[in-house]
Amino acid sequence: MKKHLFTRAVKRKIKETGRKRADIGESAGLSESHIQKWEAGSIPSVVNADALLRALGVRLVIGDPDGPDLEV
């Protein structure tokens, strides 16, 4: 995902939820400062991006969402 697309998506979802960053961070197990950095353009790790997006009610899909599941 391009940097600006992630940043815009995060900002939009935070605004849509009407929740405070501190509340979202607590739900995701992340700090408010991390969320602020990502809104400013930093890209989180996949694990942190997934946690943030789950707290915002979004599922992170990497690759083909209709492809086979990867079993580990």
C-alpha positions in Angstrom: 0.0 0.0 0.0 1.3 3.4 -0.9 2.2 5.6 2.0 -0.3 8.3 1.4 -3.1 5.8 0.9 -2.6 4.3 4.3 -2.4 7.7 6.0 -5.6 8.9 4.3 -7.4 5.7 5.2 -6.4 5.9 8.9 -7.4 9.5 9.2 -10.7 8.8 7.5 -11.5 5.8 9.7 -10.6 7.7 12.9 -12.9 10.6 11.9 -15.7 8.1 11.0 -15.5 6.4 14.3 -15.6 9.6 16.3 -13.3 8.0 18.8 -10.2 9.6 20.4 -6.8 8.4 19.4 -6.0 7.4 23.0 -9.1 5.2 23.1 -8.3 3.6 19.7 -4.7 3.1 20.9 -5.8 1.4 24.1 -8.1 -0.9 22.1 -5.3 -1.8 19.8 -2.5 -2.1 22.4 -0.7 0.9 20.8 0.2 4.4 22.0 -1.5 7.5 20.9 1.8 8.8 19.7 2.1 5.8 17.3 -1.2 6.6 15.8 -0.3 10.3 15.4 2.9 9.3 13.6 1.0 7.1 11.2 -1.5 9.9 10.5 1.5 12.1 9.7 2.8 9.6 7.1 4.9 7.0 8.9 4.1 3.4 7.9 3.6 0.9 10.8 4.7 -2.7 10.8 2.1 -5.2 9.5 1.4 -6.4 13.0 0.8 -2.8 14.3 -1.2 -1.9 11.2 -3.4 -4.9 11.7 -3.9 -4.0 15.4 -4.8 -0.4 14.5 -7.2 -1.4 11.7 -8.9 -4.0 13.9 -9.5 -1.3 16.5 -11.0 0.8 13.8 -13.2 -2.1 12.6 -11.3 -2.8 9.4 -9.8 -6.1 8.3 -6.3 -6.0 6.9 -5.9 -8.2 3.8 -2.5 -8.7 2.1 -2.6 -10.3 -1.3 -5.6 -11.8 -2.9 -8.6 -11.8 -0.5 -10.2 -14.6 -2.6 -7.0 -16.7 -2.6 -6.3 -19.7 -0.4 -5.7 -19.2 3.3 -2.1 -19.7 4.5 -1.9 -22.2 7.3 1.1 -21.9 9.6 
